[in-house]
């Protein structure tokens, strides 16, 4: 135990708070209500675009499946 470090003493400050010493809170420059409509519009546009992308993906998959089925039907008809 020759090299055991010694931690410094931490002074403890009193935790009394005077309610009269608090700084006054400054009001915000402008309210956030004008931005609520813009945020809602962006969210709605995002939802609509996501739905359209999902619809395009489902359509592409269904067209691909139909193409594979038609190709197999045509190749089976040519073999006979």
N, C-alpha and C positions, 0 to 999 in steps of 0.2 A: 504494500500500500504506500509505496514511496512517492509515486507520481499521481496521486489522487488530486484532481483539480478542485479548487475552491470556487464556488459560485458567488458572485457578488450579491450583496444584500439589495433588494429592490424596495425602494421607499414606497409606502402605501399612502396615497392621497385620500383625504376625507371625501366621502361620497355625498356630501350635502349639496343640494342644488337649490339655489335661490330662484323662485319663479319670476322675480322681477328682472333678472339679469339675462333672460333669453332674448335673442335677437328677433326683431319682428320679421314675419314671413312676407316676402314680396309677392304680390299677385302675379300670375302668369301674364305675359304680354297679350296673348289672344287665346280665346277658348278653343278647345279641340272639336267643337261641334261642327264647324264647316268641313272638317276632314272626314267625318263619319260617313257622309254620302259618297265621297271618293273611295274610301276604303271598301264600302259595300259594293260599289260598282266594280272595283277591281276583283273582289271575291266572286261576284256573279259572273263576270267575264271569264275568270279562271275556271269556274265550274262548267260553264257552257263549252269552253274550248276543250276541257278534259272529256266531256261527254261526246263531243264530236270526234275527238281522236279515238275514243273507245269504239264508236260506231264505225269509223273507217277501218279499224283493226279487225272488228268482227266481220265486216263485209269482205275484207281481203282474205280472211281465213275461209269464209264460206265459198268464195269464188275459187280459191285454191283447191278446196275439197271437191267442188263440182268439176273442176278441170281434171283432177286425177280420176274421178269416177268416169267421166266421159272418155278419157283417154283409154282407160282399161276396157270400157265397153266397145270402143272402136277397134282396139287391137284384137279383142276376142272375136269380133265379127269378121275381121280380115283373115283370121286364122282358119275359119270354118269354110 
